Structure formats: C-alpha cells, structure tokens
C-alpha cells in the first residue's frame, strides 16, 4: 500500500481514539457537575429549616412553577452566593488568612 495512505489511516485511528477518550472525560465531568448541582440544591433546601409538611408543599410549588422568589435588599444574597462558590472552589486546598489581615505593619498612618 501507499505509505502516505498508511500514515493517513494511522492518523485517523489515533484521532478516533483521542475523541473517544475525550468523550469519556466529558461524560465524567458532566456527572460530577450534576452531583455538585444536586448537592447545592439539597444544601439550599435544608438550610430553610422547614418541617416535613412545609418542605413537601414548597417542593410541590417548585415543581408546579408557583414559587415566588424574593430579592434581598441589602445584597446579602449575592454575597452569600460568592462565599458559597469560593468555599466549593477551595475544597481540599489549605486554608489561608483572610484578606487584609496578613500584614498590617505596612499600613499608612493618617
């Protein structure tokens, strides 16, 4: 057979193997994403401290699309979401000192 054709066939085979590997990796990432989303949903619902009947009614309303969502005036919701995202991103990483507290010796005095 032609050597150029053999090289092309080999390249196609390698590309197909890489594609299969990446598809498997993508599938695993999507599964992990769903697990993290589910964990966040459960965490949010449980933080509401509802009794069983209230929780059941709330979940039914969510499924029916009749839940009213209210916005917080002080901007707490955005801050809490940012804190939660930061906490999930830092899982397994060593803790560090809060920003602005590490080196106060270099502050300018008025």
C-alpha positions as CSV (number, residue, x, y, z in Angstrom):
1,X,0.0,0.0,0.0
2,X,0.9,3.6,-0.4
3,X,2.9,4.9,2.6
4,X,1.0,8.2,2.5
5,X,-2.3,6.4,2.7
6,X,-0.9,4.3,5.7
7,X,0.1,7.4,7.5
8,X,-3.4,9.0,7.0
9,X,-5.1,5.8,8.2
10,X,-2.9,5.7,11.3
11,X,-3.6,9.4,12.0
12,X,-7.4,8.7,11.6
13,X,-7.1,5.8,14.1
14,X,-5.2,8.0,16.6
15,X,-7.7,10.8,16.2
16,X,-10.7,8.5,16.8
17,X,-9.0,7.1,19.9
18,X,-8.4,10.6,21.3
19,X,-12.0,11.6,20.5
20,X,-13.3,8.5,22.4
21,X,-11.1,9.3,25.4
22,X,-12.2,13.0,25.5
23,X,-15.9,11.9,25.2
24,X,-15.4,9.7,28.2
25,X,-13.8,12.5,30.1
26,X,-16.6,14.9,29.2
27,X,-19.1,12.4,30.4
28,X,-17.4,12.1,33.7
29,X,-17.2,15.9,34.1
30,X,-21.0,16.2,33.3
31,X,-21.7,13.6,36.0
32,X,-19.6,15.5,38.6
33,X,-21.3,18.8,37.6
34,X,-24.7,17.3,38.2
35,X,-23.6,15.8,41.5
36,X,-22.4,19.2,42.7
37,X,-25.6,21.0,41.5
38,X,-27.7,18.4,43.3
39,X,-25.6,18.9,46.5
40,X,-26.1,22.7,46.3
41,X,-29.9,22.2,45.8
42,X,-30.1,19.9,48.8
43,X,-28.0,22.3,50.9
44,X,-30.2,25.3,50.0
45,X,-33.4,23.4,50.8
46,X,-32.2,22.0,54.1
47,X,-30.9,25.5,55.1
48,X,-34.5,26.7,55.1
49,X,-35.3,24.7,58.2
50,X,-38.8,23.7,57.2
51,X,-40.7,20.9,58.8
52,X,-41.7,17.9,56.7
53,X,-45.1,19.3,55.5
54,X,-43.8,22.7,54.7
55,X,-40.9,21.2,52.8
56,X,-43.3,19.0,50.8
57,X,-45.5,21.9,50.0
58,X,-42.5,24.0,49.0
59,X,-41.1,21.3,46.7
60,X,-44.5,20.8,45.1
61,X,-44.7,24.5,44.4
62,X,-41.3,24.5,42.8
63,X,-42.3,21.6,40.6
64,X,-45.5,23.5,39.6
65,X,-43.6,26.7,39.0
66,X,-45.7,28.6,41.5
67,X,-42.9,29.6,44.0
68,X,-42.4,33.3,44.5
69,X,-38.7,34.3,44.7
70,X,-38.0,37.4,46.7
71,X,-34.9,39.5,46.4
72,X,-32.9,40.6,49.4
73,X,-32.5,44.4,49.7
74,X,-29.1,44.5,51.4
75,X,-27.3,42.5,48.7
76,X,-26.8,39.6,51.1
77,X,-27.9,37.0,48.5
78,X,-25.1,37.9,46.1
79,X,-22.5,37.9,48.9
80,X,-23.7,34.5,50.2
81,X,-23.5,33.0,46.7
82,X,-20.0,34.3,46.2
83,X,-19.0,32.9,49.6
84,X,-20.5,29.5,48.8
85,X,-18.8,29.4,45.4
86,X,-15.5,30.3,47.0
87,X,-15.9,27.6,49.6
88,X,-16.6,24.9,47.0
89,X,-13.7,26.0,44.9
90,X,-11.3,25.8,47.9
91,X,-12.3,22.3,49.0
92,X,-9.1,20.3,49.6
93,X,-6.9,23.4,49.5
94,X,-5.0,24.6,52.6
95,X,-6.7,27.5,54.5
96,X,-5.2,30.9,54.2
97,X,-5.6,34.0,56.3
98,X,-8.5,36.4,55.5
99,X,-7.6,39.1,53.1
100,X,-6.4,42.3,54.7
101,X,-5.2,40.7,57.9
102,X,-1.9,39.1,56.9
103,X,0.5,42.1,57.0
104,X,-0.8,45.2,58.9
105,X,2.7,46.5,59.6
106,X,2.9,48.2,56.1
107,X,-0.3,50.3,56.5
108,X,0.0,54.0,56.2
109,X,-1.0,56.0,59.2
110,X,-3.1,59.1,58.9
